[in-house]
Amino acid sequence: MSRPALKPATYADLVALPEGVVGELIGGTLYTQPRPAGPHSLVATGLGMDLGAPFDRGRGGPGGWIIIYEPELHLADEVLVPDLAAWRAERLPADARKDAFFTIAPDWIAEVASPSTTNRDRLLKVPLYAASGVKHLWLVEPVDGRIEAYALENGRWVWLGTWADDAAAAIPPFDAVPLDLTRLWQSTGLRG
């Protein structure tokens, strides 16, 4: 007995989700998850704050970036919500910042692992980011305390390195101002 074909999910399905549920459309499938747990939220927030001052605001660093927490990205037919995304300011003009979503691919994305989303992030979203031309990708593991960094070269991700307990981690594209990852991991309360 054959099953009826499933109707692909639409943006209307995503908009109809209850408050507090994050949704993404990938390959016509609607994926949902609740708001992230403490370690994920603490690390994503801390990372945004650590990068925001020198790179977005230009305080103690070069500035020139726009960093956004959980932006809704409309890239081709996909709707993705990375944990953090950043654009070089000249690539995201003021009129592109007015809508509820962004159609210009970011220059950098960070996905912070959660038990319910890590496979989707790595297996489904990472290839879509490459196809959309995102230049830099960080995969952040808050519980294990590490960042894997990648750069896009000729349409493929090239591993740049893994940083863990570095007190001065200079990770591209934000290597002009090193991050204190030891303090970042300590903010979760899971590491001493």
N, CA and C of each residue as an Amber inpcrd file, in Angstrom:
protein
   576
   0.8510000  -1.1780000   0.0000000   0.0000000   0.0000000   0.0000000
   0.8910000   1.2340000   0.0000000   0.6610000   2.1260000  -0.8860000
   1.4900000   3.3260000  -0.9590000   0.9250000   4.4160000  -0.0510000
   1.8080000   5.2280000   0.4270000   1.4220000   6.3650000   1.2700000
   1.1880000   7.5810000   0.3880000   0.2540000   8.4540000   0.7920000
   0.0780000   9.6790000   0.0090000   1.3190000  10.5550000   0.1060000
   1.6220000  11.2470000  -0.9680000   2.7890000  12.1380000  -0.9750000
   2.5670000  13.2780000   0.0150000   3.5920000  13.5820000   0.7660000
   3.5190000  14.6920000   1.7150000   3.6510000  16.0080000   0.9720000
   2.8650000  16.9680000   1.3750000   2.9370000  18.3090000   0.7980000
   4.1440000  19.0200000   1.4000000   4.9720000  19.6400000   0.5810000
   6.1120000  20.3690000   1.1350000   5.6440000  21.4940000   2.0670000
   6.3930000  21.7130000   3.1130000   6.0830000  22.7950000   4.0470000
   6.3170000  24.1350000   3.3600000   5.5990000  25.1400000   3.8310000
   5.7140000  26.4830000   3.2600000   6.0910000  27.4770000   4.3570000
   6.3640000  28.6840000   3.9110000   6.6750000  29.7380000   4.8750000
   5.4770000  30.0140000   5.7840000   4.2770000  29.8470000   5.2820000
   3.0740000  30.0230000   6.1110000   3.0800000  29.0280000   7.2740000
   3.5580000  27.8040000   7.0520000   3.6670000  26.8130000   8.1370000
   4.6590000  27.2890000   9.1930000   5.7290000  27.8840000   8.7420000
   6.7420000  28.3840000   9.6700000   6.1900000  29.5480000  10.4970000
   5.5110000  30.4740000   9.8540000   4.9520000  31.6420000  10.5380000
   3.8900000  31.2260000  11.5550000   3.1900000  30.1210000  11.2910000
   2.1090000  29.6630000  12.1740000   2.6060000  28.9440000  13.4260000
   3.9030000  28.7490000  13.5610000   4.4290000  28.0570000  14.7450000
   4.1230000  28.8610000  16.0140000   3.9120000  28.1700000  17.1290000
   3.6720000  28.8960000  18.3780000   4.8990000  29.6940000  18.8200000
   4.6440000  30.7240000  19.6060000   5.7360000  31.5480000  20.1310000
   6.6900000  30.6710000  20.9430000   7.9680000  30.9440000  20.8150000
   8.9740000  30.1750000  21.5460000   9.4720000  28.9490000  20.8050000
   8.9280000  28.6800000  19.6210000   9.3840000  27.5630000  18.8010000
  10.1120000  28.1390000  17.6000000  11.3310000  27.6820000  17.3820000
  12.1320000  28.1270000  16.2450000  11.9130000  27.1410000  15.1130000
  11.6540000  27.6520000  13.9170000  11.4370000  26.7860000  12.7720000
  12.3660000  27.1190000  11.6240000  12.6660000  26.0940000  10.8360000
  13.4900000  26.2510000   9.6410000  12.8720000  25.4080000   8.5320000
  12.9990000  25.8630000   7.3020000  12.5480000  25.1100000   6.1340000
  13.7780000  24.6560000   5.3630000  13.9650000  23.3480000   5.3070000
  15.1220000  22.7850000   4.6160000  14.6290000  21.6910000   3.6840000
  14.8360000  21.8950000   2.3990000  14.4040000  20.9040000   1.4190000
  12.9080000  20.6310000   1.4650000  12.1080000  21.6490000   1.7660000
  10.6650000  21.4920000   1.8130000  10.1340000  20.8690000   3.0950000
  11.0080000  20.6060000   4.0480000  10.6050000  20.0370000   5.3350000
  10.7050000  21.1010000   6.4110000   9.6980000  21.1680000   7.2580000
   9.6970000  22.0930000   8.3890000  10.3380000  21.3920000   9.5850000
  11.4250000  21.9750000  10.0900000  12.1040000  21.4850000  11.2860000
  11.8370000  22.4830000  12.4090000  11.5250000  21.9610000  13.5760000
  11.2560000  22.8420000  14.7130000  12.0630000  22.3930000  15.9200000
  12.2790000  23.3470000  16.8070000  12.9190000  23.0420000  18.0860000
  12.5240000  24.1260000  19.0830000  12.4870000  23.7540000  20.3710000
  12.2040000  24.7700000  21.3840000  13.4050000  25.6860000  21.5540000
  13.2560000  26.7150000  22.3230000  14.3790000  27.6040000  22.6360000
  15.5030000  26.7580000  23.2360000  16.7430000  27.1370000  23.0120000
  17.8660000  26.3260000  23.4940000  18.0200000  26.3380000  25.0140000
  18.7040000  25.3100000  25.5030000  18.9710000  25.1640000  26.9410000
  20.1050000  26.0990000  27.3690000  20.3500000  26.1260000  28.6720000
  21.3020000  27.0420000  29.2800000  22.6890000  27.0720000  28.6650000
  23.4100000  25.9410000  28.5820000  24.7740000  26.0030000  28.0410000
  24.8290000  26.6100000  26.6440000  23.8910000  26.2150000  25.8040000
  23.8300000  26.7370000  24.4380000  23.6030000  28.2470000  24.4640000
  22.6040000  28.6910000  25.2090000  22.2680000  30.1190000  25.2610000
  23.3960000  30.9470000  25.8540000  24.0040000  30.4490000  26.9250000
  25.0840000  31.1920000  27.5730000  26.2840000  31.3600000  26.6480000
  26.6520000  30.3040000  25.9530000  27.8070000  30.3850000  25.0510000
  27.4820000  31.2540000  23.8350000  26.2910000  31.0950000  23.2430000
  25.9310000  31.9290000  22.0870000  25.8980000  33.4010000  22.4800000
  25.3090000  33.6980000  23.6210000  25.2480000  35.0930000  24.0840000
  26.6450000  35.6220000  24.3770000  27.4480000  34.8450000  25.0920000
  28.8150000  35.2730000  25.4170000  29.6560000  35.4920000  24.1760000
  29.5320000  34.6060000  23.2230000  30.2880000  34.7430000  21.9800000
  29.8560000  36.0020000  21.2280000  28.5500000  36.2460000  21.1810000
  28.0560000  37.4590000  20.5330000  28.5650000  38.7170000  21.2140000
  28.5880000  38.7000000  22.5460000  29.0870000  39.8690000  23.2820000
  30.5860000  40.0570000  23.0620000  31.3480000  38.9540000  23.1140000
  32.8000000  39.0410000  22.9470000  33.1860000  39.5450000  21.5560000
  32.4400000  39.1360000  20.5490000  32.7220000  39.5820000  19.1820000
  32.1060000  40.9390000  18.8840000  30.9610000  41.2190000  19.4920000
  30.2100000  42.4310000  19.1790000  30.9470000  43.7150000  19.4750000
  31.5730000  43.7940000  20.6470000  32.2400000  45.0550000  21.0150000
  33.3390000  45.4260000  20.0100000  34.3160000  44.5420000  19.7520000
  35.3970000  44.9660000  18.8500000  35.0420000  44.9480000  17.3630000
  34.1570000  44.0500000  16.9520000  33.9200000  43.9000000  15.5170000
  32.6470000  44.5820000  15.0350000  31.5880000  44.5620000  15.8070000
  30.3570000  45.2310000  15.4010000  30.3950000  46.6990000  15.8180000
  30.7380000  46.9580000  17.0610000  30.7350000  48.3260000  17.5850000
  32.0590000  49.0590000  17.3950000  33.1300000  48.3260000  17.1200000
  34.4310000  48.9640000  16.9230000  35.0990000  49.4020000  18.2150000
  34.6960000  48.8460000  19.3480000  35.3140000  49.1760000  20.6400000
  36.4620000  48.1990000  20.9030000  37.6800000  48.6850000  20.8400000
  38.8410000  47.8300000  21.0570000  39.1460000  46.9190000  19.8880000
  38.5710000  47.2130000  18.7440000  38.8050000  46.3860000  17.5680000
  38.4930000  47.1570000  16.3000000  38.5490000  46.4670000  15.1660000
  38.4480000  47.1450000  13.8770000  37.0430000  47.5610000  13.4580000
  35.9890000  47.0000000  14.0690000  34.6360000  47.3160000  13.6170000
  34.4000000  46.7820000  12.2190000  33.3660000  47.3110000  11.5570000
  33.1110000  46.9510000  10.1690000  32.2110000  45.7470000   9.9620000
  31.6750000  45.1760000  11.0260000  30.8060000  44.0080000  10.9290000
  29.4340000  44.3200000  11.5120000  28.4420000  43.5490000  11.0910000
  27.1080000  43.5500000  11.6900000  26.8750000  42.1250000  12.1740000
  26.7470000  41.9510000  13.4870000  26.5980000  40.6300000  14.0930000
  25.1850000  40.5230000  14.6640000  24.4870000  39.4450000  14.3080000
  23.0940000  39.2700000  14.7110000  22.8890000  37.8830000  15.3120000
  22.1450000  37.8590000  16.4190000  21.7950000  36.6210000  17.1070000
  20.5230000  36.0430000  16.4770000  20.5820000  34.7930000  16.0580000
  19.4670000  34.0490000  15.4740000  18.7190000  34.7900000  14.3610000
  19.4230000  35.2550000  13.3340000  18.7030000  35.8890000  12.2210000
  17.9810000  34.8390000  11.3760000  16.8760000  35.2250000  10.7970000
  16.1790000  34.3480000   9.8560000  16.7530000  34.6290000   8.4790000
  17.3470000  33.6030000   7.8740000  17.9750000  33.7360000   6.5620000
  17.1080000  33.0630000   5.5070000  16.8280000  33.7740000   4.4320000
  16.1350000  33.1960000   3.2850000  17.1880000  33.0630000   2.1840000
  17.7090000  31.8570000   2.0400000  18.7760000  31.5790000   1.0790000
  18.2380000  30.5910000   0.0580000  18.0290000  31.0550000  -1.1480000
  17.3680000  30.2800000  -2.2110000  15.9940000  29.8620000  -1.6800000
  15.7000000  28.5700000  -1.6670000  14.3910000  28.0860000  -1.2000000
  14.4050000  27.6860000   0.2710000  15.5010000  27.9180000   0.9440000
  15.6460000  27.4800000   2.3320000  15.4470000  28.6450000   3.2890000
  14.9260000  28.3390000   4.4820000  14.8200000  29.3130000   5.5630000
  15.5960000  28.7290000   6.7340000  16.6970000  29.3720000   7.0590000
  17.6170000  28.8670000   8.0900000  17.7600000  29.8960000   9.1970000
  17.9940000  29.3990000  10.4190000  18.1920000  30.2760000  11.5630000
  19.4730000  29.8390000  12.2810000  20.6150000  30.4020000  11.9010000
  21.8510000  30.0790000  12.6200000  21.8440000  30.7480000  13.9890000
  22.6940000  30.2800000  14.8670000  22.7710000  30.8770000  16.2070000
  23.3370000  32.2860000  16.1580000  24.3610000  32.4870000  15.3680000
  24.9420000  33.8160000  15.1590000  25.3310000  33.9400000  13.6960000
  25.1970000  35.1470000  13.1750000  25.6440000  35.4150000  11.8100000
  26.2190000  36.8150000  11.7660000  27.1480000  37.0220000  10.8320000
  27.7600000  38.3450000  10.6890000  28.0080000  38.6370000   9.2150000
  27.8180000  39.8990000   8.9080000  28.0630000  40.4090000   7.5620000
  29.0970000  41.5200000   7.6610000  29.9490000  41.6510000   6.6780000
  30.7460000  42.8600000   6.5450000  29.7400000  43.9810000   6.2990000
  29.8890000  45.0820000   6.9940000  28.8850000  46.1580000   6.9460000
  28.5820000  46.6070000   5.5160000  29.5830000  46.6610000   4.6670000
  29.3530000  47.1300000   3.2990000  28.5230000  46.1400000   2.4760000
  28.4150000  44.8920000   2.9200000  27.6180000  43.8880000   2.1970000
  26.1590000  43.8540000   2.6220000  25.8260000  44.5330000   3.7150000
  24.4460000  44.5220000   4.2020000  23.9460000  45.9610000   4.3120000
  23.5010000  46.5260000   3.1860000  23.0650000  47.9220000   3.2000000
  21.8570000  48.1280000   4.1200000  21.6270000  49.3730000   4.4780000
  20.5610000  49.7140000   5.4330000  19.2070000  49.1770000   4.9950000
  18.8870000  49.2480000   3.7150000  17.5700000  48.7650000   3.2800000
  17.4280000  47.2530000   3.4210000  18.5360000  46.5080000   3.4440000
  18.4920000  45.0550000   3.6300000  18.3350000  44.6640000   5.0940000
  18.4020000  45.6390000   5.9920000  18.2880000  45.3760000   7.4310000
  16.8850000  45.6290000   7.9630000  15.9550000  46.0480000   7.1120000
  14.6350000  46.4890000   7.5720000  13.6200000  45.3670000   7.6920000
  13.7880000  44.2840000   6.9600000  12.8070000  43.2050000   6.9700000
  13.0080000  42.2840000   8.1670000  12.0690000  41.3720000   8.3420000
  12.1530000  40.4010000   9.4330000  13.1240000  39.2730000   9.1100000
  13.6140000  39.2400000   7.8810000  14.5520000  38.2010000   7.4680000
  15.5960000  38.8110000   6.5390000  16.6390000  38.0260000   6.2660000
  17.7600000  38.4990000   5.4570000  17.9020000  37.5910000   4.2390000
  18.0870000  38.1910000   3.0760000  18.2520000  37.4210000   1.8460000
  19.6950000  37.4320000   1.3430000  20.5340000  38.1930000   1.9680000
  21.9580000  38.2300000   1.6160000  22.6850000  37.2510000   2.5320000
  23.4280000  36.3220000   1.9410000  24.1500000  35.3310000   2.7400000
  25.1790000  36.0290000   3.6300000  25.2740000  35.6210000   4.8880000
  26.2770000  36.2080000   5.7860000  27.6960000  35.8590000   5.3420000
  28.6520000  36.5960000   5.8750000  30.0680000  36.2860000   5.6520000
  30.5650000  35.2490000   6.6600000  29.8850000  35.1660000   7.8100000
  30.2820000  34.2480000   8.8910000  29.0360000  33.7310000   9.5900000
  29.0750000  32.4660000   9.9400000  27.9920000  31.8460000  10.7200000
  28.6200000  31.0140000  11.8260000  27.9770000  31.0480000  12.9930000
  28.3330000  30.1530000  14.0970000  27.0980000  29.3450000  14.4550000
  27.2530000  28.0480000  14.4880000  26.2040000  27.1490000  14.9670000
  26.6960000  26.5660000  16.2910000  25.9080000  26.7820000  17.3400000
  26.2310000  26.2800000  18.6750000  25.4610000  24.9780000  18.8570000
  26.1750000  23.9100000  19.1800000  25.5680000  22.5810000  19.2470000
  24.5810000  22.4580000  20.3930000  23.4750000  21.8020000  20.0910000
  22.4830000  21.3610000  21.0650000  22.1880000  19.9110000  20.7290000
  21.8430000  19.0910000  21.7140000  21.5590000  17.6770000  21.3980000
  20.5080000  17.5020000  20.3060000  19.5040000  18.3760000  20.2660000
  18.4230000  18.2050000  19.2930000  18.7350000  18.7740000  17.9120000
  19.7830000  19.5560000  17.7670000  20.0260000  20.2100000  16.4720000
  21.3890000  19.9270000  15.8500000  22.2960000  19.3160000  16.5720000
  23.6700000  19.2070000  16.0570000  23.7470000  18.4170000  14.7520000
  22.9820000  17.3310000  14.6100000  23.0240000  16.5810000  13.3550000
  22.4560000  17.4010000  12.1990000  21.3660000  18.1120000  12.4290000
  20.7940000  18.9620000  11.3820000  21.7830000  20.0520000  10.9840000
  22.4110000  20.6720000  11.9920000  23.3900000  21.7210000  11.6950000
  24.4920000  21.1900000  10.8090000  25.0820000  20.0710000  11.2010000
  26.2460000  19.5430000  10.4860000  25.8920000  18.9020000   9.1400000
  24.8180000  18.1300000   9.1020000  24.5170000  17.3540000   7.8960000
  23.6780000  18.1040000   6.8680000  22.7710000  18.9600000   7.3100000
  21.8920000  19.6520000   6.3710000  22.2880000  21.1060000   6.1400000
  22.5480000  21.8270000   7.2160000  22.7570000  23.2660000   7.0810000
  24.1530000  23.6380000   6.5950000  25.1770000  22.9390000   7.0580000
  26.5570000  23.2760000   6.6570000  26.7190000  23.2340000   5.1320000
  26.2250000  22.2050000   4.4180000  26.3350000  22.2350000   2.9540000
  25.5440000  23.3910000   2.3090000  24.4020000  23.7520000   2.9080000
  23.6280000  24.8710000   2.3720000  24.3650000  26.1890000   2.5540000
  25.0550000  26.3430000   3.6660000  25.8460000  27.5510000   3.8780000
  26.9420000  27.6520000   2.8140000  27.5860000  26.5300000   2.5030000
  28.6200000  26.5500000   1.4620000  28.0100000  26.9190000   0.1140000
  26.8750000  26.3110000  -0.2280000  26.2270000  26.5860000  -1.5140000
  25.7730000  28.0410000  -1.6230000  25.5030000  28.6720000  -0.4760000
  25.0620000  30.0710000  -0.4620000  26.2230000  31.0510000  -0.4490000
  27.4510000  30.5540000  -0.3120000  28.6200000  31.4190000  -0.3550000
  29.0480000  32.0110000   0.9750000  28.5880000  31.4580000   2.0950000
  29.0680000  31.9040000   3.4070000  30.5720000  31.6230000   3.4570000
  31.3760000  32.6100000   3.8330000  32.8380000  32.4770000   3.7430000
  33.4810000  31.7950000   4.9540000  32.8750000  31.9550000   6.1420000
  33.4550000  31.3900000   7.3590000  32.3690000  30.7220000   8.1870000
  32.7250000  29.6110000   8.8210000  31.7950000  28.8410000   9.6380000
  32.4920000  28.3840000  10.9000000  31.8260000  28.5970000  12.0310000
  32.2920000  28.0450000  13.3080000  31.2500000  27.0630000  13.8030000
  31.6920000  25.8660000  14.1900000  30.8450000  24.8940000  14.8580000
  31.2960000  24.8700000  16.3120000  30.4110000  25.2820000  17.1970000
  30.7530000  25.5140000  18.6000000  30.1300000  24.4200000  19.4570000
  30.9420000  23.7790000  20.2660000  30.4940000  22.7260000  21.1800000
  30.5930000  23.2670000  22.6000000  29.4850000  23.7580000  23.1690000
  29.5620000  24.4070000  24.4860000  29.8780000  23.4550000  25.6320000
  29.3660000  22.2340000  25.5890000  29.5940000  21.3050000  26.6970000
  31.0280000  20.7950000  26.6710000  31.5300000  20.4470000  25.4800000
  32.9150000  19.9820000  25.3440000  33.9080000  21.1330000  25.3600000
  33.4440000  22.3450000  25.1150000  34.2980000  23.5230000  25.1390000
  35.2860000  23.5890000  23.9910000  34.7490000  23.6790000  22.7590000
  35.6480000  23.8270000  21.6080000  34.9360000  24.5080000  20.4550000
  35.7330000  25.1320000  19.6010000  35.2520000  25.7450000  18.3630000
  36.0520000  25.1530000  17.2070000  35.3420000  24.6320000  16.2140000
  35.9570000  24.1930000  14.9670000  35.6970000  25.2980000  13.9540000
  36.7230000  25.7790000  13.2850000  36.5620000  26.8630000  12.3180000
  36.8750000  26.3600000  10.9080000  36.0690000  26.8580000   9.9600000
  36.2060000  26.4820000   8.5550000  36.1490000  27.7270000   7.6910000
  36.8160000  27.6550000   6.5400000  36.7400000  28.7120000   5.5290000
  36.3070000  28.0730000   4.2200000  35.5110000  28.8010000   3.4460000
  35.0410000  28.3050000   2.1680000  36.0730000  28.6200000   1.0910000
  36.5430000  27.5710000   0.4210000  37.4970000  27.7310000  -0.6850000
  37.0220000  26.8710000  -1.8460000  36.7780000  27.5100000  -2.9800000
  36.3170000  26.8000000  -4.1740000  35.0700000  25.9620000  -3.8990000
  34.1580000  26.5090000  -3.1080000  32.8980000  25.8430000  -2.8330000
  32.9530000  24.7310000  -1.8030000  34.1050000  24.5440000  -1.1570000
  34.2640000  23.4660000  -0.1710000  34.7900000  24.0320000   1.1370000
  34.3830000  23.4180000   2.2340000  34.8640000  23.8540000   3.5480000
  36.2610000  23.3230000   3.7940000  37.1400000  24.2110000   4.2100000
  38.5140000  23.8530000   4.5800000  38.6490000  24.0940000   6.0760000
  39.0590000  23.0590000   6.7880000  39.2210000  23.1400000   8.2400000
  40.4090000  24.0370000   8.5690000  40.1780000  25.0480000   9.4110000
  41.2400000  25.9730000   9.8170000  41.8730000  25.5810000  11.1400000
  41.1120000  24.8580000  11.9670000  41.6430000  24.4350000  13.2520000
  40.5350000  24.2880000  14.2740000  40.9440000  23.7660000  15.4180000
  40.0390000  23.6120000  16.5540000  40.6660000  24.3140000  17.7360000
  39.8820000  25.1320000  18.4120000  40.3340000  25.8770000  19.5840000
  39.5110000  25.4030000  20.7730000  40.1700000  25.2500000  21.9260000
  39.4650000  24.7320000  23.1050000  39.6710000  25.6460000  24.3070000
  40.7000000  25.4030000  25.0620000  40.9350000  26.1660000  26.2960000
  41.9140000  27.3090000  26.0910000  41.9110000  27.8890000  24.9190000
  42.8180000  28.9810000  24.5920000  42.3730000  30.2640000  25.2950000
  43.2920000  30.9100000  25.9530000  42.9890000  32.1980000  26.5810000
  43.1000000  33.3340000  25.5710000  43.7210000  33.0620000  24.4140000
  43.8610000  34.0810000  23.3660000  43.7030000  33.4050000  22.0050000
  42.4720000  32.9850000  21.7040000  42.1870000  32.2760000  20.4630000
  41.9500000  33.2750000  19.3320000  42.8380000  33.2840000  18.3550000
  42.7200000  34.1550000  17.1880000  42.1380000  33.3260000  16.0520000
  40.8060000  33.4040000  15.8980000  40.0800000  32.5410000  14.9740000
  39.5380000  33.3850000  13.8170000  39.9390000  33.0710000  12.5760000
  39.4080000  33.8050000  11.4320000  37.8860000  33.6630000  11.3300000
  37.1790000  34.6740000  10.8980000  37.6530000  35.9440000  10.3870000
  37.8400000  37.0050000  11.4770000  37.6880000  36.5990000  12.7290000
  37.7690000  37.5510000  13.8410000  39.0950000  37.4120000  14.5920000
  40.1660000  37.1850000  13.8680000  41.4640000  36.9480000  14.4880000
  42.1930000  38.2350000  14.8850000  41.6610000  39.3860000  14.5440000
  42.3040000  40.6530000  14.9220000  42.2470000  40.8990000  16.4290000
  41.2350000  40.3390000  17.1020000  41.0940000  40.4740000  18.5480000
  40.8630000  39.0750000  19.1050000  41.8580000  38.4900000  19.7790000
  41.7110000  37.1240000  20.2970000  40.5860000  37.0110000  21.3310000
  39.9720000  35.8310000  21.3510000  38.9160000  35.5060000  22.3080000
  39.4900000  34.7300000  23.4830000  38.9490000  34.9710000  24.6700000
  39.3110000  34.1900000  25.8490000  38.2890000  33.0630000  25.9790000
  38.6080000  31.9170000  25.3660000  37.6640000  30.8000000  25.3720000
  37.5310000  30.1740000  26.7540000  38.5720000  30.2390000  27.5600000
  38.4820000  29.6900000  28.9120000  37.3350000  30.3570000  29.6660000
  37.2520000  31.6620000  29.5810000  36.1660000  32.3950000  30.2610000
  34.8150000  32.1090000  29.6120000  34.7900000  31.9550000  28.3000000
  33.5460000  31.6540000  27.6090000  32.9720000  30.3300000  28.1080000
  33.8010000  29.2950000  28.1930000  33.3140000  27.9800000  28.6460000
  32.9210000  28.0340000  30.1210000  33.6440000  28.7990000  30.9050000
  33.3030000  28.9030000  32.3270000  31.9240000  29.5280000  32.5300000
  31.4920000  30.3560000  31.5790000  30.1880000  31.0310000  31.7220000
  29.0290000  30.0410000  31.7310000  29.2410000  28.8280000  31.2090000
  28.1620000  27.8300000  31.2090000  27.9800000  27.2100000  32.5780000
  29.0110000  27.2730000  33.4190000  28.9600000  26.6160000  34.7150000
  29.2770000  25.1360000  34.6310000  29.5830000  24.6340000  33.4290000
  29.8880000  23.2210000  33.2730000  31.3780000  22.9300000  33.3830000
  32.1890000  23.9640000  33.2820000  33.6440000  23.7760000  33.3420000
  34.2000000  24.7120000  34.3950000  35.2380000  24.2520000  35.0710000
  35.8300000  25.0310000  36.1560000  36.7630000  26.0980000  35.7610000
